[in-house]
Amino acid sequence: MHLFDADGDAYLDMLSGLGVNSLGHCHPSIVSAIERQSRGLIHTSNLYWTQPAERLARELTRQSFADSVFFCNSGAEANEAAIKLARAHAFGRGSRSREIVVLERAFHGRTMGALSATPQEDKQAPFAPLVHGFKTAPHDDAAQLSALVTGDTCAVMIEPVQGEGGVFAVPDDVLVAAREACNEVGALLIFDEVQCGLGRTGSLFAYQQTPVVPDVVTLAKALGGGLPIGATLIAEQFAGALQPGFHGSTFGGNPVATAAALAALGEISKPETLADAREVGDYLMSRLESFGQLRGRGLMIGLELDEDYDARAIVNALLDKHRVLVNATGPHTLRFLPPLIATTDHVDELCLALARELES
Ligand SMILES: Cc1ncc(COP(=O)(O)O)c(C=O)c1O
């Protein structure tokens, strides 16, 4: 739960390296998986099957709706693969549908495709022109989203709980409208669970707490236990759209990264880990209630402070004075992404520091 600076001082990590270190730092299962794998095989390229990649793919498909997995190295790349899959699926059907509907405040990454799916002016403007064909729907209006999905649409892409945009759970009726609209026109429903997946919201996948099942889920962050990996999970009927040679990644499915991921997934998917995440998440929510308006699910929590408070100054003060790590997703919004192994004592330590700082 702690990081140590050059002087040996401990910092309570309630941010998990931006949602990556969900099992804390240097979890023994991950350390030994990396040690073991790095003695046997470090890289082959994806021209060859390797056991850790195959095992990880089997485990991800066993635990989800998906039947196929594409491995890459980051969240943005997992989303690139999903975007390309959706367009290739339409192409394969002889359809001219190329549009992808995304939600306002979405964040899908910083490569050109993923950035084009990220309708935030400050992030997009320096890099225009972007990839064509992305349309933005309001995050909370089912009817408007349905109206944007037409015969020209090949996918709807949604973070079920938006992260970088300020921690907003997308309402169920919007998710249901997206599912129905996709079914109607034969478009893919893509859930970006790069941040909200893998136990973060208290279930292994965030979609498991919604009324819908997507066609594609993208993962990264917590998957590798700290090593870089991304994964695009795909339902059987769409997997054939990416023919060999359409897409690839030299490092994708790297044996060490997939061995670490297999260990991380094994720990995260334990019922007791998920139950703890829900329980400690509820406790954190209850402790934060008096500080401002709360959003989120499980251990993915946004706290909207009164406008008098400068969230970034508070983040810095928590770091410098209280040795607690959190971050800000907006001028007045604090974000908490504690490791899933956090206890109520860690929550108390955070809340005491926060109370002192807000008071001062
Ligand atoms: C929901 C979501 N999608 C995609 C990304 C991009 O992931 P990466 O930074 O690994 O490319 C992020 C990163 O914060 C994210 O939160």
The ligand as a MOL file (V3000), in Angstrom:
LIG
                    3D

  0  0  0     0  0            999 V3000
M  V30 BEGIN CTAB
M  V30 COUNTS 16 16 0 0 0
M  V30 BEGIN ATOM
M  V30 1 C -10.8590 4.5580 -19.8640 0
M  V30 2 C -9.4930 4.6610 -20.4280 0
M  V30 3 N -9.2650 4.2390 -21.6820 0
M  V30 4 C -8.0400 4.3010 -22.2320 0
M  V30 5 C -6.9730 4.8210 -21.5360 0
M  V30 6 C -5.6110 4.8740 -22.1760 0
M  V30 7 O -4.8060 3.9020 -21.6120 0
M  V30 8 P -3.2110 3.9850 -21.8140 0
M  V30 9 O -2.7390 5.1820 -21.0930 0
M  V30 10 O -2.7160 2.6910 -21.2440 0
M  V30 11 O -2.9870 4.0700 -23.2890 0
M  V30 12 C -7.1550 5.2790 -20.2310 0
M  V30 13 C -6.0430 5.8690 -19.4660 0
M  V30 14 O -6.2100 6.5480 -18.4950 0
M  V30 15 C -8.4450 5.2010 -19.6600 0
M  V30 16 O -8.6920 5.6360 -18.4110 0
M  V30 END ATOM
M  V30 BEGIN BOND
M  V30 1 1 1 2
M  V30 2 1 2 3
M  V30 3 2 2 15
M  V30 4 2 3 4
M  V30 5 1 4 5
M  V30 6 1 5 6
M  V30 7 2 5 12
M  V30 8 1 6 7
M  V30 9 1 7 8
M  V30 10 2 8 9
M  V30 11 1 8 10
M  V30 12 1 8 11
M  V30 13 1 12 13
M  V30 14 1 12 15
M  V30 15 2 13 14
M  V30 16 1 15 16
M  V30 END BOND
M  V30 END CTAB
M  END
